[in-house]
């Protein structure tokens, strides 16, 4: 079964079409890197996956569940599809540890002891165990972005675009580690190096559709169309 399946998905804001008849299957364990110019529909596509935006037409399945399902189904989808934005906003009144514990306790019903053990293991995994009792105001931007990653599917919306070079390197390392562990990832980014080194698949979006879909190294090193070649010249 595909982890994510788009079936002729369209999305419009008012009379403006943003996604146009998208059909796409993403299997568990794939690292799909999505590139394209501004306004091509990349972020909207991610937001439709975890139902931050409702699709206008077609159907979209996440781990076999339709985003057009009832509230309980939507809730399940959001449990399984985590999303990292350019700025990952934490609860400012909670420590890093409490931020990571919050979801398992409030959403999944875990005990505080279970949630704490799991949270400490996750913070250790991303190199933040020593910062567990620090508040967000005491963490760098890169540290804040690394504070909670656990679901089956991770969606990244240009996670490094607002970071300085050192923090960018930290976040990319965590993403590489997740990919090596088999996490299914869909990454909207202009990090062409990451796409070649870590991505298992590259999507090039243009004008609301998928213009190219294939092996990252092949598409980047030998772009098959003038449009993709021109785009890569501006981001490589």
N, C-alpha and C positions, 0 to 999 in steps of 0.2 A: 504493500500500500504506500502511496506517495505521502510524504509529510505535508506537502502543500500542493494543491491542484487548482489552477485557474481554469474555469470552463467558460470561454467567451465572455469574460468579465469586461464590463464597461463602467465608467464612473464619470459623472458630470457634476459640476458646480453650477447650478442654475442652467443656463443654456450653453455653458462652456464645457465641451468634452475634454477630459483629462486622461482617462484610460480608454482605449479603443479596442474592443474585441480581443482581450488578452487570453490566450490559451497556453498553459504552461504546467508542467509537472516537476516537482522538486522532491527527490528521494531523501530518506533519512541519511545523515552523514555527509551530505553534499555541502560544499562551501561555495555559494553562488554570489559572485561579485557583480553588482549592478552599476553601470556607468552611463553617462549621458549628459547632455546639456541641461541647464536650468529650465524648468518648465516642461520637461519631457515625461513627467509622471512618476519618477523614481520614488520619492517620499510618499506620495499618495498610494502607490502600490503596497508599500510596507504598512501604512496605516490601515489599509483595508484588511490585511492579513490578521491583525489582532483587533479588528473591528473598532478602531478609533474613527474610521470613516465607513459608512455603509455603501456597498456597491449599488449601482443603478440598474445594471443588467447582468445576466448570466448567473453563475454560481461560483463560489470559492470554498474549497474544503481545506480544513486544517486538521491533520491527523484523523481524517475521515469524517469530521464534523463540519456542517455547513454554517457559514457566517450568517445565513439567513434563518438560523434556528431560533428556538425560544431562549429566554433569558438564561436558563440553566446551561444551555449549550454554549452561549456566548461567554458565560462565566468560565466554563471549562477551557475554552479556547484561550482566554486571557491568562489562565493559570499556566498553560503550556507554552505560550509565545511571549517571551520577554523582549523588551525593546530598549535600546540604548540610543539616546538622542545626542545632539552636539553638546548639550549641557544636561548632565544627569542630576536632577534635583532631588536631594535627600531631605528628610525631615530635619530642620535645623535644631530642634530641641532634643533630638536623640543622638546618642553616640553612633559611631560606625557599626558597632556590634548590635545595638538596638535597632538600627535601620535594617540590618540583614535579618534579624529575628522577627521583625514585625510581620512580614508576609506569611511565613510558616505558621505563626501563632494565630493571626487574625483571619487568614484565608483558608489555611489547610487544617487548623485545629490542633497543631502540634503542642506538646507541653513545653514549658519554658526551658526545662533541662534539655529536651531533644533539640529545640530550636537553637539553644546556646551552643551545644556541641557542634551542630551542623554549621552554624554561623562562624565559629572559630576556625573550623576546618576550611571553610571557603575563604575567609580573610587570610589565612596562612597560605592558601593556594595562590592568591594574587599578591603575596608579599606585604600584607597589611596587618598581620597579627599584632605587631607592636603598637599599631594605631587604633586598636579595637575600642579603647575608651576615650578616643578623641571625638570632638564634635565636628560637623562639616566645615565650620568656619576655621578649624585648625588643620584641615586637609587641603592638599593641592587639588587643582582641577583633575589631574590624572588619577590621583588617589580616590577622589569622589566617584569617578567613572568606574572604578574597579570594585566598588563596594558590594554589589550583589549580582551574581550570575548563576542561575540554577536550572532554568526550565529545559524542555526538550528542544526548543527552537529559539534561536536568538536572532533578533532583527536589529541591525545597526544602521542608523541614519547619520552618515558622515561623522562618526564618533571622534575623529582626530582633527576636524577642520578648525576648531577653536583652541587647539592646544599648541604650546610652544614645542620646539623640536625634541627636547628631552622627555617631556610628558607624552608626546606623540609616540616615541619609541616604546615607552612603558606600556601604553594601551595596545599597541600593535603586538607586543610580546604576549600579552594576556590573550589576545585574539588568536594568535598562532597556537598557543598552548591549548585553547579550547578546540580549535580545529583538529589538532593532533589527537585529542581525546575522543573525537568522533561527534562533536556537537554539530547539529545541523544549523547552518548560519546563512543568512541572507544579508549582504553587506552593501549598502549604498556608499560609495566612496570614490575619490579621485586618486587613491593610493594604488597606482599602477603596479608598483613593485610588489605590494601585498597580493594583488590579483594574480600576478605571475607565479609567485612563490608558494602561495597558500591556496588560492582559489582552485576549485575543481571545474568551475564553469563560469563563463562570462556572459552577461547580458548587456547589450548596448541598446538603450532606449532612446527613441527619438519621436517627437510629436505624438506622444501617448501610446506608442506601440513598441513592440520588440523588433528592432531592426536586425540584430544579429544575436545568435545564441550558439556558443560553442566553446572549445578549449581555449582557456585564457592565453596561453603562450602562442598558440597559432594565430588567434585573432589580433593579438597585440603586435607580434613580430611581422605578421603578414596580413594586414587588414584587407579584406576582400572588396571593400567598396571605398570610393573617394570620400564619402561622408564620414565613415569611421576613421579613416586615415587622417582626415583634417581635424577631427575631434582629438585624436590621440596626440597630434602635434602640439596642441594647446595645453595638455595636462601632463605629458611625459616629462 
